Amino acid sequence: MVLARDTRLGRRVALKLISAELGHDEKSIARFQQEARVLRELRSPFIVAAGDAGQTEGRLWLAMQL
């Protein structure tokens, strides 16, 4: 996890990044993307909320509430 700032909403977030080693593995990429889709749909006080997901400089990331 990496601390980051959501510049659109002006808040701190946690970024989950896929490792460089797994960034070329199709199964790992698919699993990471599935996690992002599931987290966007879930709403529970016991599960961290996902805010956004994307790819920068070839690395997938998932922004979550801090």
C-alpha positions in Angstrom: 0.0 0.0 0.0 1.1 3.5 -0.8 -0.4 6.7 0.6 -1.6 9.1 -2.1 -3.8 12.1 -2.6 -7.0 12.1 -4.6 -6.7 15.5 -6.3 -10.3 15.6 -7.5 -11.8 15.2 -4.0 -8.9 16.6 -2.0 -8.5 13.6 0.3 -5.8 11.1 1.2 -6.2 7.5 -0.1 -4.4 4.2 0.0 -3.2 2.9 -3.3 -2.8 -0.8 -3.9 -0.4 -1.5 -6.7 0.2 -4.7 -8.5 3.9 -5.6 -8.2 6.1 -5.2 -11.3 6.8 -9.0 -11.3 3.0 -9.8 -11.5 2.3 -7.0 -13.9 3.0 -9.2 -16.8 1.1 -12.3 -15.5 -2.4 -12.5 -17.1 -3.9 -14.4 -14.2 -2.6 -11.9 -11.6 -3.9 -9.0 -13.7 -7.3 -10.6 -14.1 -7.5 -11.3 -10.3 -6.5 -7.7 -9.5 -9.1 -6.3 -11.9 -11.7 -8.6 -10.5 -10.9 -7.4 -7.0 -11.4 -3.8 -8.1 -14.8 -4.6 -9.7 -15.9 -6.4 -6.5 -14.8 -3.6 -4.2 -16.6 -1.0 -6.2 -19.9 -2.9 -5.8 -19.7 -3.8 -2.1 -21.0 -1.5 0.5 -20.4 -2.5 4.1 -19.0 -0.8 7.2 -16.6 -3.7 7.5 -15.1 -3.5 4.0 -12.9 -0.7 2.8 -14.5 1.2 -0.1 -12.7 1.4 -3.5 -12.7 4.8 -5.1 -11.0 4.4 -8.4 -8.8 2.1 -10.4 -6.5 2.5 -13.3 -3.1 2.0 -14.9 -0.1 4.4 -14.8 3.3 3.7 -16.3 2.3 0.1 -16.9 1.3 -0.6 -13.3 -2.3 -1.3 -12.2 -3.5 0.6 -9.1 -6.6 0.6 -6.9 -7.4 3.6 -4.8 -9.2 2.9 -1.5 -10.4 4.9 1.4 -7.7 5.4 4.0 
